[in-house]
Amino acid sequence: MPESYIQKLFADRIGGSKFGKETKIYKFEKIKRAKAAARKAQPNVELLDFGVGEPDEMAFPMVVEALKIE
């Protein structure tokens, strides 16, 4: 299918004429799928979801130590 005039105008920084056409799975979708698979495989295990972003401050030392053990 020939590309439309508008499709050719998309900036290279967002994918150029390929913008919206790729079938690549992006990182957030990969994370979503991995979480779903983990929940399905181990429904009785609590899944810690730290979400997206950076913490505002350091975790308490006892939390850091507990995560090291996990």
PDB file with SEQRES, HELIX, SHEET and CRYST1 records, atoms N, CA, C and O in Angstrom:
SEQRES   1 A   70  MET PRO GLU SER TYR ILE GLN LYS LEU PHE ALA ASP ARG          
SEQRES   2 A   70  ILE GLY GLY SER LYS PHE GLY LYS GLU THR LYS ILE TYR          
SEQRES   3 A   70  LYS PHE GLU LYS ILE LYS ARG ALA LYS ALA ALA ALA ARG          
SEQRES   4 A   70  LYS ALA GLN PRO ASN VAL GLU LEU LEU ASP PHE GLY VAL          
SEQRES   5 A   70  GLY GLU PRO ASP GLU MET ALA PHE PRO MET VAL VAL GLU          
SEQRES   6 A   70  ALA LEU LYS ILE GLU                                          
HELIX    1 AA1 TYR A    5  LEU A    9  1                                   5    
HELIX    2 AA2 ASP A   12  ILE A   14  5                                   3    
HELIX    3 AA3 GLY A   16  LYS A   18  5                                   3    
HELIX    4 AA4 LYS A   27  ALA A   41  1                                  15    
HELIX    5 AA5 PRO A   61  ILE A   69  1                                   9    
CRYST1    1.000    1.000    1.000  90.00  90.00  90.00 P 1           1          
ATOM      1  N   MET A   1       0.842  -1.174   0.000  1.00  0.00           N  
ATOM      2  CA  MET A   1       0.000   0.000   0.000  1.00  0.00           C  
ATOM      3  C   MET A   1       0.896   1.248   0.000  1.00  0.00           C  
ATOM      4  O   MET A   1       1.779   1.364   0.849  1.00  0.00           O  
ATOM      5  N   PRO A   2       0.689   2.151  -0.907  1.00  0.00           N  
ATOM      6  CA  PRO A   2       1.515   3.362  -0.954  1.00  0.00           C  
ATOM      7  C   PRO A   2       1.253   4.228   0.275  1.00  0.00           C  
ATOM      8  O   PRO A   2       0.140   4.276   0.800  1.00  0.00           O  
ATOM      9  N   GLU A   3       2.306   4.907   0.717  1.00  0.00           N  
ATOM     10  CA  GLU A   3       2.169   5.761   1.890  1.00  0.00           C  
ATOM     11  C   GLU A   3       1.471   7.059   1.514  1.00  0.00           C  
ATOM     12  O   GLU A   3       1.689   7.612   0.436  1.00  0.00           O  
ATOM     13  N   SER A   4       0.628   7.533   2.425  1.00  0.00           N  
ATOM     14  CA  SER A   4      -0.076   8.784   2.179  1.00  0.00           C  
ATOM     15  C   SER A   4       0.871   9.967   2.362  1.00  0.00           C  
ATOM     16  O   SER A   4       1.949   9.839   2.942  1.00  0.00           O  
ATOM     17  N   TYR A   5       0.455  11.081   1.871  1.00  0.00           N  
ATOM     18  CA  TYR A   5       1.224  12.312   2.010  1.00  0.00           C  
ATOM     19  C   TYR A   5       1.461  12.617   3.490  1.00  0.00           C  
ATOM     20  O   TYR A   5       2.573  12.965   3.887  1.00  0.00           O  
ATOM     21  N   ILE A   6       0.418  12.486   4.296  1.00  0.00           N  
ATOM     22  CA  ILE A   6       0.517  12.768   5.731  1.00  0.00           C  
ATOM     23  C   ILE A   6       1.495  11.813   6.404  1.00  0.00           C  
ATOM     24  O   ILE A   6       2.304  12.238   7.229  1.00  0.00           O  
ATOM     25  N   GLN A   7       1.431  10.535   6.063  1.00  0.00           N  
ATOM     26  CA  GLN A   7       2.315   9.537   6.674  1.00  0.00           C  
ATOM     27  C   GLN A   7       3.778   9.886   6.411  1.00  0.00           C  
ATOM     28  O   GLN A   7       4.632   9.658   7.267  1.00  0.00           O  
ATOM     29  N   LYS A   8       4.064  10.425   5.263  1.00  0.00           N  
ATOM     30  CA  LYS A   8       5.438  10.788   4.912  1.00  0.00           C  
ATOM     31  C   LYS A   8       5.942  12.006   5.691  1.00  0.00           C  
ATOM     32  O   LYS A   8       7.149  12.241   5.748  1.00  0.00           O  
ATOM     33  N   LEU A   9       5.036  12.779   6.288  1.00  0.00           N  
ATOM     34  CA  LEU A   9       5.417  13.995   7.001  1.00  0.00           C  
ATOM     35  C   LEU A   9       5.810  13.768   8.461  1.00  0.00           C  
ATOM     36  O   LEU A   9       6.356  14.673   9.093  1.00  0.00           O  
ATOM     37  N   PHE A  10       5.543  12.582   9.008  1.00  0.00           N  
ATOM     38  CA  PHE A  10       5.887  12.335  10.409  1.00  0.00           C  
ATOM     39  C   PHE A  10       7.385  12.520  10.622  1.00  0.00           C  
ATOM     40  O   PHE A  10       8.194  12.095   9.797  1.00  0.00           O  
ATOM     41  N   ALA A  11       7.743  13.153  11.725  1.00  0.00           N  
ATOM     42  CA  ALA A  11       9.148  13.421  12.036  1.00  0.00           C  
ATOM     43  C   ALA A  11       9.907  12.123  12.281  1.00  0.00           C  
ATOM     44  O   ALA A  11       9.347  11.154  12.795  1.00  0.00           O  
ATOM     45  N   ASP A  12      11.177  12.109  11.913  1.00  0.00           N  
ATOM     46  CA  ASP A  12      12.025  10.940  12.149  1.00  0.00           C  
ATOM     47  C   ASP A  12      12.113  10.596  13.633  1.00  0.00           C  
ATOM     48  O   ASP A  12      12.262   9.426  13.987  1.00  0.00           O  
ATOM     49  N   ARG A  13      12.021  11.604  14.506  1.00  0.00           N  
ATOM     50  CA  ARG A  13      12.160  11.349  15.940  1.00  0.00           C  
ATOM     51  C   ARG A  13      11.032  10.483  16.482  1.00  0.00           C  
ATOM     52  O   ARG A  13      11.182   9.878  17.543  1.00  0.00           O  
ATOM     53  N   ILE A  14       9.901  10.409  15.777  1.00  0.00           N  
ATOM     54  CA  ILE A  14       8.811   9.535  16.227  1.00  0.00           C  
ATOM     55  C   ILE A  14       8.609   8.350  15.290  1.00  0.00           C  
ATOM     56  O   ILE A  14       7.581   7.676  15.351  1.00  0.00           O  
ATOM     57  N   GLY A  15       9.566   8.102  14.444  1.00  0.00           N  
ATOM     58  CA  GLY A  15       9.487   6.925  13.589  1.00  0.00           C  
ATOM     59  C   GLY A  15       9.340   7.214  12.109  1.00  0.00           C  
ATOM     60  O   GLY A  15       9.321   6.290  11.296  1.00  0.00           O  
ATOM     61  N   GLY A  16       9.237   8.478  11.752  1.00  0.00           N  
ATOM     62  CA  GLY A  16       9.121   8.835  10.344  1.00  0.00           C  
ATOM     63  C   GLY A  16       7.913   8.189   9.688  1.00  0.00           C  
ATOM     64  O   GLY A  16       6.855   8.070  10.307  1.00  0.00           O  
ATOM     65  N   SER A  17       8.061   7.776   8.454  1.00  0.00           N  
ATOM     66  CA  SER A  17       6.934   7.198   7.717  1.00  0.00           C  
ATOM     67  C   SER A  17       6.507   5.843   8.268  1.00  0.00           C  
ATOM     68  O   SER A  17       5.448   5.333   7.901  1.00  0.00           O  
ATOM     69  N   LYS A  18       7.322   5.253   9.149  1.00  0.00           N  
ATOM     70  CA  LYS A  18       6.962   3.966   9.768  1.00  0.00           C  
ATOM     71  C   LYS A  18       6.123   4.150  11.035  1.00  0.00           C  
ATOM     72  O   LYS A  18       5.678   3.167  11.627  1.00  0.00           O  
ATOM     73  N   PHE A  19       5.905   5.402  11.458  1.00  0.00           N  
ATOM     74  CA  PHE A  19       5.174   5.675  12.691  1.00  0.00           C  
ATOM     75  C   PHE A  19       3.805   4.998  12.681  1.00  0.00           C  
ATOM     76  O   PHE A  19       3.010   5.183  11.760  1.00  0.00           O  
ATOM     77  N   GLY A  20       3.549   4.211  13.722  1.00  0.00           N  
ATOM     78  CA  GLY A  20       2.265   3.533  13.859  1.00  0.00           C  
ATOM     79  C   GLY A  20       2.130   2.252  13.067  1.00  0.00           C  
ATOM     80  O   GLY A  20       1.088   1.599  13.130  1.00  0.00           O  
ATOM     81  N   LYS A  21       3.154   1.876  12.323  1.00  0.00           N  
ATOM     82  CA  LYS A  21       3.073   0.682  11.475  1.00  0.00           C  
ATOM     83  C   LYS A  21       3.848  -0.504  12.034  1.00  0.00           C  
ATOM     84  O   LYS A  21       3.591  -1.647  11.656  1.00  0.00           O  
ATOM     85  N   GLU A  22       4.792  -0.240  12.930  1.00  0.00           N  
ATOM     86  CA  GLU A  22       5.620  -1.325  13.455  1.00  0.00           C  
ATOM     87  C   GLU A  22       4.817  -2.224  14.384  1.00  0.00           C  
ATOM     88  O   GLU A  22       3.864  -1.782  15.025  1.00  0.00           O  
ATOM     89  N   THR A  23       5.208  -3.473  14.449  1.00  0.00           N  
ATOM     90  CA  THR A  23       4.528  -4.431  15.315  1.00  0.00           C  
ATOM     91  C   THR A  23       5.363  -4.744  16.552  1.00  0.00           C  
ATOM     92  O   THR A  23       5.057  -5.678  17.294  1.00  0.00           O  
ATOM     93  N   LYS A  24       6.402  -3.973  16.768  1.00  0.00           N  
ATOM     94  CA  LYS A  24       7.298  -4.156  17.908  1.00  0.00           C  
ATOM     95  C   LYS A  24       6.521  -3.989  19.219  1.00  0.00           C  
ATOM     96  O   LYS A  24       5.676  -3.103  19.341  1.00  0.00           O  
ATOM     97  N   ILE A  25       6.819  -4.853  20.194  1.00  0.00           N  
ATOM     98  CA  ILE A  25       6.190  -4.755  21.509  1.00  0.00           C  
ATOM     99  C   ILE A  25       7.074  -3.859  22.375  1.00  0.00           C  
ATOM    100  O   ILE A  25       8.265  -4.121  22.542  1.00  0.00           O  
ATOM    101  N   TYR A  26       6.484  -2.813  22.918  1.00  0.00           N  
ATOM    102  CA  TYR A  26       7.249  -1.865  23.715  1.00  0.00           C  
ATOM    103  C   TYR A  26       7.361  -2.314  25.162  1.00  0.00           C  
ATOM    104  O   TYR A  26       6.609  -3.182  25.605  1.00  0.00           O  
ATOM    105  N   LYS A  27       8.298  -1.727  25.899  1.00  0.00           N  
ATOM    106  CA  LYS A  27       8.653  -2.208  27.238  1.00  0.00           C  
ATOM    107  C   LYS A  27       7.483  -2.246  28.211  1.00  0.00           C  
ATOM    108  O   LYS A  27       7.398  -3.178  29.011  1.00  0.00           O  
ATOM    109  N   PHE A  28       6.585  -1.278  28.177  1.00  0.00           N  
ATOM    110  CA  PHE A  28       5.484  -1.293  29.135  1.00  0.00           C  
ATOM    111  C   PHE A  28       4.508  -2.422  28.843  1.00  0.00           C  
ATOM    112  O   PHE A  28       3.929  -2.999  29.763  1.00  0.00           O  
ATOM    113  N   GLU A  29       4.326  -2.738  27.577  1.00  0.00           N  
ATOM    114  CA  GLU A  29       3.481  -3.887  27.219  1.00  0.00           C  
ATOM    115  C   GLU A  29       4.162  -5.186  27.623  1.00  0.00           C  
ATOM    116  O   GLU A  29       3.496  -6.121  28.070  1.00  0.00           O  
ATOM    117  N   LYS A  30       5.479  -5.255  27.472  1.00  0.00           N  
ATOM    118  CA  LYS A  30       6.219  -6.452  27.907  1.00  0.00           C  
ATOM    119  C   LYS A  30       6.061  -6.656  29.413  1.00  0.00           C  
ATOM    120  O   LYS A  30       5.858  -7.778  29.876  1.00  0.00           O  
ATOM    121  N   ILE A  31       6.156  -5.565  30.170  1.00  0.00           N  
ATOM    122  CA  ILE A  31       5.998  -5.646  31.623  1.00  0.00           C  
ATOM    123  C   ILE A  31       4.588  -6.098  31.971  1.00  0.00           C  
ATOM    124  O   ILE A  31       4.408  -6.953  32.838  1.00  0.00           O  
ATOM    125  N   LYS A  32       3.597  -5.538  31.310  1.00  0.00           N  
ATOM    126  CA  LYS A  32       2.201  -5.907  31.555  1.00  0.00           C  
ATOM    127  C   LYS A  32       1.979  -7.392  31.297  1.00  0.00           C  
ATOM    128  O   LYS A  32       1.322  -8.073  32.085  1.00  0.00           O  
ATOM    129  N   ARG A  33       2.522  -7.886  30.203  1.00  0.00           N  
ATOM    130  CA  ARG A  33       2.370  -9.308  29.866  1.00  0.00           C  
ATOM    131  C   ARG A  33       3.107 -10.201  30.860  1.00  0.00           C  
ATOM    132  O   ARG A  33       2.608 -11.260  31.240  1.00  0.00           O  
ATOM    133  N   ALA A  34       4.293  -9.769  31.276  1.00  0.00           N  
ATOM    134  CA  ALA A  34       5.068 -10.556  32.243  1.00  0.00           C  
ATOM    135  C   ALA A  34       4.344 -10.635  33.582  1.00  0.00           C  
ATOM    136  O   ALA A  34       4.332 -11.689  34.219  1.00  0.00           O  
ATOM    137  N   LYS A  35       3.740  -9.530  34.014  1.00  0.00           N  
ATOM    138  CA  LYS A  35       2.983  -9.534  35.266  1.00  0.00           C  
ATOM    139  C   LYS A  35       1.797 -10.479  35.177  1.00  0.00           C  
ATOM    140  O   LYS A  35       1.532 -11.235  36.112  1.00  0.00           O  
ATOM    141  N   ALA A  36       1.081 -10.441  34.061  1.00  0.00           N  
ATOM    142  CA  ALA A  36      -0.076 -11.324  33.883  1.00  0.00           C  
ATOM    143  C   ALA A  36       0.355 -12.787  33.902  1.00  0.00           C  
ATOM    144  O   ALA A  36      -0.314 -13.625  34.508  1.00  0.00           O  
ATOM    145  N   ALA A  37       1.459 -13.094  33.248  1.00  0.00           N  
ATOM    146  CA  ALA A  37       1.961 -14.474  33.220  1.00  0.00           C  
ATOM    147  C   ALA A  37       2.389 -14.926  34.615  1.00  0.00           C  
ATOM    148  O   ALA A  37       2.130 -16.064  35.008  1.00  0.00           O  
ATOM    149  N   ALA A  38       3.040 -14.040  35.359  1.00  0.00           N  
ATOM    150  CA  ALA A  38       3.480 -14.377  36.718  1.00  0.00           C  
ATOM    151  C   ALA A  38       2.288 -14.619  37.629  1.00  0.00           C  
ATOM    152  O   ALA A  38       2.290 -15.554  38.430  1.00  0.00           O  
ATOM    153  N   ARG A  39       1.270 -13.775  37.506  1.00  0.00           N  
ATOM    154  CA  ARG A  39       0.065 -13.957  38.332  1.00  0.00           C  
ATOM    155  C   ARG A  39      -0.649 -15.259  37.988  1.00  0.00           C  
ATOM    156  O   ARG A  39      -1.164 -15.947  38.870  1.00  0.00           O  
ATOM    157  N   LYS A  40      -0.676 -15.588  36.714  1.00  0.00           N  
ATOM    158  CA  LYS A  40      -1.335 -16.825  36.283  1.00  0.00           C  
ATOM    159  C   LYS A  40      -0.555 -18.052  36.767  1.00  0.00           C  
ATOM    160  O   LYS A  40      -1.148 -19.036  37.210  1.00  0.00           O  
ATOM    161  N   ALA A  41       0.760 -17.987  36.678  1.00  0.00           N  
ATOM    162  CA  ALA A  41       1.606 -19.120  37.063  1.00  0.00           C  
ATOM    163  C   ALA A  41       1.644 -19.326  38.576  1.00  0.00           C  
ATOM    164  O   ALA A  41       1.746 -20.458  39.049  1.00  0.00           O  
ATOM    165  N   GLN A  42       1.565 -18.243  39.325  1.00  0.00           N  
ATOM    166  CA  GLN A  42       1.673 -18.309  40.795  1.00  0.00           C  
ATOM    167  C   GLN A  42       0.561 -17.465  41.436  1.00  0.00           C  
ATOM    168  O   GLN A  42       0.853 -16.436  42.044  1.00  0.00           O  
ATOM    169  N   PRO A  43      -0.708 -17.884  41.309  1.00  0.00           N  
ATOM    170  CA  PRO A  43      -1.812 -17.048  41.803  1.00  0.00           C  
ATOM    171  C   PRO A  43      -1.814 -16.828  43.316  1.00  0.00           C  
ATOM    172  O   PRO A  43      -2.420 -15.868  43.793  1.00  0.00           O  
ATOM    173  N   ASN A  44      -1.156 -17.689  44.069  1.00  0.00           N  
ATOM    174  CA  ASN A  44      -1.150 -17.558  45.529  1.00  0.00           C  
ATOM    175  C   ASN A  44       0.032 -16.755  46.061  1.00  0.00           C  
ATOM    176  O   ASN A  44       0.169 -16.574  47.271  1.00  0.00           O  
ATOM    177  N   VAL A  45       0.880 -16.278  45.164  1.00  0.00           N  
ATOM    178  CA  VAL A  45       2.052 -15.498  45.574  1.00  0.00           C  
ATOM    179  C   VAL A  45       1.758 -14.021  45.344  1.00  0.00           C  
ATOM    180  O   VAL A  45       1.327 -13.622  44.263  1.00  0.00           O  
ATOM    181  N   GLU A  46       1.999 -13.211  46.382  1.00  0.00           N  
ATOM    182  CA  GLU A  46       1.778 -11.772  46.254  1.00  0.00           C  
ATOM    183  C   GLU A  46       2.841 -11.170  45.330  1.00  0.00           C  
ATOM    184  O   GLU A  46       4.038 -11.368  45.538  1.00  0.00           O  
ATOM    185  N   LEU A  47       2.400 -10.446  44.325  1.00  0.00           N  
ATOM    186  CA  LEU A  47       3.313  -9.804  43.378  1.00  0.00           C  
ATOM    187  C   LEU A  47       3.507  -8.352  43.794  1.00  0.00           C  
ATOM    188  O   LEU A  47       2.546  -7.587  43.877  1.00  0.00           O  
ATOM    189  N   LEU A  48       4.733  -7.985  44.050  1.00  0.00           N  
ATOM    190  CA  LEU A  48       5.031  -6.598  44.403  1.00  0.00           C  
ATOM    191  C   LEU A  48       5.183  -5.795  43.120  1.00  0.00           C  
ATOM    192  O   LEU A  48       6.071  -6.066  42.313  1.00  0.00           O  
ATOM    193  N   ASP A  49       4.320  -4.813  42.935  1.00  0.00           N  
ATOM    194  CA  ASP A  49       4.334  -3.993  41.731  1.00  0.00           C  
ATOM    195  C   ASP A  49       4.781  -2.590  42.114  1.00  0.00           C  
ATOM    196  O   ASP A  49       4.044  -1.846  42.761  1.00  0.00           O  
ATOM    197  N   PHE A  50       5.981  -2.243  41.714  1.00  0.00           N  
ATOM    198  CA  PHE A  50       6.514  -0.937  42.061  1.00  0.00           C  
ATOM    199  C   PHE A  50       6.146   0.136  41.035  1.00  0.00           C  
ATOM    200  O   PHE A  50       6.552   1.290  41.174  1.00  0.00           O  
ATOM    201  N   GLY A  51       5.390  -0.232  40.021  1.00  0.00           N  
ATOM    202  CA  GLY A  51       4.905   0.730  39.052  1.00  0.00           C  
ATOM    203  C   GLY A  51       6.004   1.432  38.282  1.00  0.00           C  
ATOM    204  O   GLY A  51       7.149   0.982  38.231  1.00  0.00           O  
ATOM    205  N   VAL A  52       5.625   2.541  37.688  1.00  0.00           N  
ATOM    206  CA  VAL A  52       6.540   3.321  36.870  1.00  0.00           C  
ATOM    207  C   VAL A  52       6.978   4.542  37.663  1.00  0.00           C  
ATOM    208  O   VAL A  52       6.179   5.141  38.382  1.00  0.00           O  
ATOM    209  N   GLY A  53       8.225   4.903  37.533  1.00  0.00           N  
ATOM    210  CA  GLY A  53       8.697   6.126  38.162  1.00  0.00           C  
ATOM    211  C   GLY A  53       9.799   5.890  39.166  1.00  0.00           C  
ATOM    212  O   GLY A  53      10.245   4.764  39.383  1.00  0.00           O  
ATOM    213  N   GLU A  54      10.216   6.959  39.760  1.00  0.00           N  
ATOM    214  CA  GLU A  54      11.309   6.943  40.724  1.00  0.00           C  
ATOM    215  C   GLU A  54      10.755   7.262  42.107  1.00  0.00           C  
ATOM    216  O   GLU A  54       9.845   8.081  42.230  1.00  0.00           O  
ATOM    217  N   PRO A  55      11.294   6.624  43.157  1.00  0.00           N  
ATOM    218  CA  PRO A  55      10.860   6.977  44.512  1.00  0.00           C  
ATOM    219  C   PRO A  55      11.341   8.381  44.880  1.00  0.00           C  
ATOM    220  O   PRO A  55      12.355   8.860  44.372  1.00  0.00           O  
ATOM    221  N   ASP A  56      10.602   9.021  45.762  1.00  0.00           N  
ATOM    222  CA  ASP A  56      10.972  10.371  46.199  1.00  0.00           C  
ATOM    223  C   ASP A  56      12.088  10.366  47.232  1.00  0.00           C  
ATOM    224  O   ASP A  56      12.815  11.349  47.375  1.00  0.00           O  
ATOM    225  N   GLU A  57      12.221   9.253  47.955  1.00  0.00           N  
ATOM    226  CA  GLU A  57      13.243   9.177  48.999  1.00  0.00           C  
ATOM    227  C   GLU A  57      13.723   7.739  49.133  1.00  0.00           C  
ATOM    228  O   GLU A  57      13.155   6.821  48.543  1.00  0.00           O  
ATOM    229  N   MET A  58      14.771   7.563  49.914  1.00  0.00           N  
ATOM    230  CA  MET A  58      15.332   6.226  50.122  1.00  0.00           C  
ATOM    231  C   MET A  58      14.348   5.348  50.886  1.00  0.00           C  
ATOM    232  O   MET A  58      13.588   5.828  51.727  1.00  0.00           O  
ATOM    233  N   ALA A  59      14.376   4.058  50.579  1.00  0.00           N  
ATOM    234  CA  ALA A  59      13.584   3.095  51.347  1.00  0.00           C  
ATOM    235  C   ALA A  59      14.229   2.912  52.715  1.00  0.00           C  
ATOM    236  O   ALA A  59      15.431   3.118  52.881  1.00  0.00           O  
ATOM    237  N   PHE A  60      13.410   2.520  53.693  1.00  0.00           N  
ATOM    238  CA  PHE A  60      13.947   2.242  55.024  1.00  0.00           C  
ATOM    239  C   PHE A  60      14.951   1.100  54.914  1.00  0.00           C  
ATOM    240  O   PHE A  60      14.744   0.177  54.127  1.00  0.00           O  
ATOM    241  N   PRO A  61      16.038   1.144  55.691  1.00  0.00           N  
ATOM    242  CA  PRO A  61      17.068   0.097  55.623  1.00  0.00           C  
ATOM    243  C   PRO A  61      16.511  -1.317  55.783  1.00  0.00           C  
ATOM    244  O   PRO A  61      16.989  -2.242  55.125  1.00  0.00           O  
ATOM    245  N   MET A  62      15.502  -1.501  56.653  1.00  0.00           N  
ATOM    246  CA  MET A  62      14.947  -2.844  56.843  1.00  0.00           C  
ATOM    247  C   MET A  62      14.242  -3.344  55.579  1.00  0.00           C  
ATOM    248  O   MET A  62      14.202  -4.547  55.322  1.00  0.00           O  
ATOM    249  N   VAL A  63      13.691  -2.422  54.798  1.00  0.00           N  
ATOM    250  CA  VAL A  63      13.050  -2.796  53.535  1.00  0.00           C  
ATOM    251  C   VAL A  63      14.114  -3.238  52.535  1.00  0.00           C  
ATOM    252  O   VAL A  63      13.947  -4.248  51.850  1.00  0.00           O  
ATOM    253  N   VAL A  64      15.200  -2.486  52.453  1.00  0.00           N  
ATOM    254  CA  VAL A  64      16.301  -2.832  51.547  1.00  0.00           C  
ATOM    255  C   VAL A  64      16.853  -4.212  51.894  1.00  0.00           C  
ATOM    256  O   VAL A  64      17.095  -5.029  51.006  1.00  0.00           O  
ATOM    257  N   GLU A  65      17.050  -4.468  53.177  1.00  0.00           N  
ATOM    258  CA  GLU A  65      17.577  -5.765  53.609  1.00  0.00           C  
ATOM    259  C   GLU A  65      16.611  -6.895  53.268  1.00  0.00           C  
ATOM    260  O   GLU A  65      17.035  -7.962  52.826  1.00  0.00           O  
ATOM    261  N   ALA A  66      15.318  -6.667  53.470  1.00  0.00           N  
ATOM    262  CA  ALA A  66      14.318  -7.692  53.152  1.00  0.00           C  
ATOM    263  C   ALA A  66      14.305  -8.000  51.662  1.00  0.00           C  
ATOM    264  O   ALA A  66      14.177  -9.159  51.269  1.00  0.00           O  
ATOM    265  N   LEU A  67      14.437  -6.968  50.826  1.00  0.00           N  
ATOM    266  CA  LEU A  67      14.460  -7.186  49.379  1.00  0.00           C  
ATOM    267  C   LEU A  67      15.717  -7.922  48.941  1.00  0.00           C  
ATOM    268  O   LEU A  67      15.680  -8.685  47.977  1.00  0.00           O  
ATOM    269  N   LYS A  68      16.825  -7.705  49.634  1.00  0.00           N  
ATOM    270  CA  LYS A  68      18.054  -8.444  49.318  1.00  0.00           C  
ATOM    271  C   LYS A  68      17.841  -9.933  49.528  1.00  0.00           C  
ATOM    272  O   LYS A  68      18.314 -10.756  48.745  1.00  0.00           O  
ATOM    273  N   ILE A  69      17.123 -10.271  50.595  1.00  0.00           N  
ATOM    274  CA  ILE A  69      16.856 -11.678  50.906  1.00  0.00           C  
ATOM    275  C   ILE A  69      15.933 -12.293  49.864  1.00  0.00           C  
ATOM    276  O   ILE A  69      16.128 -13.436  49.451  1.00  0.00           O  
ATOM    277  N   GLU A  70      14.924 -11.530  49.440  1.00  0.00           N  
ATOM    278  CA  GLU A  70      13.957 -12.026  48.462  1.00  0.00           C  
ATOM    279  C   GLU A  70      14.658 -12.318  47.160  1.00  0.00           C  
ATOM    280  O   GLU A  70      14.020 -12.748  46.199  1.00  0.00           O  
TER     281      GLU A  70                                                      
END                                                                             
